[in-house]
Amino acid sequence: MHDTEELKVLGVQGAVLPPMAFRVPEGMHAIEVSLDGTERGAAVQRLVRDIYPKGDEPLWDVMGALYSATTEEMLSGGVSFFGIGLYDIGDGGVAHCSLTVAVFESGAADQDVVAQGIFATLNPDPMRDVTWLDLPCGPAVSDISFRKLVIDGAFTKSGKDTDLPMGQIQVHVPFPTGPYTAVFTLDTASVEQWEEFTHAIAGVVGSLEFPAPPGQNERTG
């Protein structure tokens, strides 16, 4: 079963952007970062209880404060949605990923023009696998990259520096309802489950809808 997240995101200047809705996969624990402060705080508390169901109040309080600070920072950076996916892979193993959605001004309202500009900007980079997409909501551009993070030996059991491979999928989707672009970013260190994660984000962006802003149908009908 999937949940539907309906976003009413706030722009940098506080203007309400055109509405956007999409489905998130089962196992994704999410916060709509652009909620007002009280609602966002309640969403953070639900998130930490979902992620740590066997925790206690002290743990939830500490993690709630951490995630609250994280969402504040994300909001200031244009992120409107933040999710953590946790998936049982058997034998006590857990695959995990993070999903964020940020919305930026495009400078143009034509979806095709915006998507072509994004493709032309990203495609020359040899470290990225850039692909043109035709989604049900219109054109989009996906961007896949891999990198290695070095974990300091002070934080590993072996006491030695350890390379941690990371994979990232970004999908840039121009709005059909205004001069904005949504950027969906999935990050994961569980690269063994890469294929499953690519299917997951494909389902997210494939379900993306841009309902007509309130009052538009009345004006145009």
C-alpha positions in Angstrom: 0.0 0.0 0.0 1.2 3.5 -0.8 0.4 6.9 0.9 -0.3 10.1 -1.0 1.7 13.2 0.0 0.0 16.4 -1.1 2.4 19.3 -0.9 1.5 22.9 -0.6 5.1 24.2 -0.6 6.2 27.7 0.2 8.6 29.6 -2.0 11.6 31.5 -0.9 9.7 34.8 -0.7 6.8 33.1 1.2 4.6 32.9 -1.9 2.4 29.7 -2.1 3.4 27.7 -5.1 1.1 25.7 -7.4 0.0 22.4 -5.6 1.9 19.2 -6.2 1.0 15.6 -5.2 2.8 12.3 -5.4 2.9 8.8 -3.8 5.6 7.6 -1.6 6.5 3.9 -1.3 5.6 1.8 1.8 8.4 2.0 4.3 9.1 5.7 3.7 8.8 7.8 6.9 8.2 11.3 5.8 7.8 15.0 6.9 6.3 17.7 4.8 9.0 20.3 5.7 6.9 23.3 4.5 4.2 22.8 7.2 4.0 25.6 9.7 6.1 25.3 12.8 3.6 23.6 15.1 2.5 21.0 12.5 6.1 20.4 11.5 7.1 19.7 15.1 4.2 17.2 15.4 5.3 15.5 12.2 8.9 15.2 13.5 7.6 13.5 16.7 5.6 11.0 14.6 8.7 10.4 12.4 11.0 9.5 15.3 8.4 7.2 16.7 8.0 5.5 13.3 11.7 5.1 12.8 12.4 4.0 16.4 9.3 2.1 17.5 11.1 0.3 20.3 12.6 3.6 21.6 11.7 5.5 24.7 10.9 9.1 25.5 14.6 10.2 26.1 15.6 8.8 22.7 12.6 10.3 21.0 13.3 13.7 22.5 16.9 13.6 21.4 16.2 12.4 17.9 13.2 14.8 17.7 15.4 17.8 18.4 18.0 16.5 15.9 15.4 16.1 13.1 13.7 19.4 14.0 17.0 21.2 13.5 17.6 19.3 10.3 14.2 20.2 8.8 14.7 23.9 9.7 18.0 23.8 7.8 16.3 22.0 4.9 13.5 24.5 4.8 15.9 27.4 4.5 17.6 25.6 1.6 14.3 25.2 -0.3 13.6 21.6 0.7 9.8 21.0 1.2 9.7 17.3 1.8 12.1 14.9 3.7 11.7 11.1 4.1 13.7 8.2 5.4 13.1 4.8 3.9 13.9 1.7 6.0 13.5 -1.8 4.4 14.1 -5.2 5.9 16.4 -7.3 3.6 16.5 -10.4 5.8 19.0 -11.8 8.3 18.7 -8.7 10.4 19.8 -6.4 7.6 18.1 -3.1 6.8 18.4 -1.1 3.6 18.0 2.6 4.0 17.6 5.7 1.8 16.7 9.4 2.2 14.3 11.2 -0.1 14.0 15.0 -0.4 12.0 17.3 -2.6 13.0 20.8 -3.3 11.3 23.4 -5.5 13.1 26.2 -7.3 12.1 29.0 -9.7 12.8 28.0 -13.3 12.9 31.3 -15.0 10.6 30.0 -17.7 7.1 28.4 -17.8 7.5 26.1 -20.8 8.2 22.6 -19.4 10.0 21.4 -22.5 12.3 24.5 -22.6 13.2 24.1 -18.9 13.9 20.4 -19.2 16.1 20.9 -22.3 18.1 23.5 -20.4 18.6 21.2 -17.4 19.6 18.3 -19.7 22.1 20.5 -21.6 23.6 21.7 -18.3 24.0 18.3 -16.7 24.8 16.0 -19.7 28.4 17.1 -20.3 29.5 15.9 -16.8 31.2 12.5 -17.3 30.5 11.6 -13.6 26.8 11.7 -14.2 24.4 9.4 -16.1 21.9 11.9 -17.4 18.6 10.7 -19.1 15.6 12.4 -20.6 12.3 11.2 -19.2 8.8 11.5 -20.5 6.6 11.3 -17.4 2.8 11.3 -17.3 3.0 14.9 -16.0 5.5 16.0 -18.7 9.2 16.0 -19.5 11.8 15.5 -16.8 15.5 14.8 -16.5 17.1 12.1 -14.3 20.7 12.4 -13.0 22.5 9.4 -11.4 25.9 9.6 -9.7 28.0 7.6 -7.3 30.7 8.7 -4.9 32.7 7.4 -1.9 32.6 8.8 1.5 35.6 8.2 3.8 34.5 7.3 7.4 37.1 8.2 10.0 38.6 5.2 11.7 37.6 6.8 15.1 34.0 5.8 14.2 34.6 2.3 12.9 34.9 -1.0 14.7 38.2 -1.8 13.0 39.7 1.6 13.9 40.6 2.1 10.2 39.3 4.6 7.7 36.6 3.0 5.7 35.2 3.8 2.2 31.4 4.1 2.1 29.9 3.9 -1.4 26.9 6.3 -1.9 24.5 6.4 -4.8 22.3 9.3 -5.7 19.3 9.7 -8.1 18.0 13.1 -8.9 14.9 13.8 -11.0 14.3 17.3 -12.2 10.6 17.9 -13.0 9.4 21.3 -14.4 6.0 22.3 -13.2 3.3 22.5 -15.9 1.4 25.1 -13.8 4.1 27.7 -13.3 7.8 28.7 -13.7 9.1 26.2 -11.1 11.0 23.0 -11.0 10.8 20.2 -8.4 14.0 18.3 -7.7 13.5 14.8 -6.2 16.7 13.4 -4.6 17.2 9.9 -3.4 20.5 9.1 -1.6 21.5 5.7 -0.3 24.5 3.8 1.0 22.6 0.5 0.4 23.9 0.2 -3.1 23.3 -3.6 -3.2 19.6 -2.7 -3.3 20.2 -0.1 -6.1 17.7 -1.6 -8.5 14.9 -1.6 -5.9 15.6 2.0 -5.1 15.6 3.0 -8.8 12.1 1.4 -9.1 11.0 3.2 -6.0 11.8 6.7 -7.2 10.5 5.8 -10.6 7.2 5.1 -8.9 7.3 8.4 -7.0 7.9 10.6 -10.0 5.6 8.5 -12.2 2.8 9.3 -9.8 3.5 13.0 -9.7 0.5 15.3 -10.3 0.0 19.0 -10.5 -3.6 19.8 -9.7 -5.0 23.1 -11.0 -4.5 25.9 -8.5 -7.7 26.7 -6.6 -10.0 29.0 -8.6 -8.3 28.3 -11.9 -11.0 26.0 -13.2 -13.7 28.6 -12.4 -11.7 31.3 -14.2 -11.0 29.2 -17.3 -14.3 27.3 -17.4 
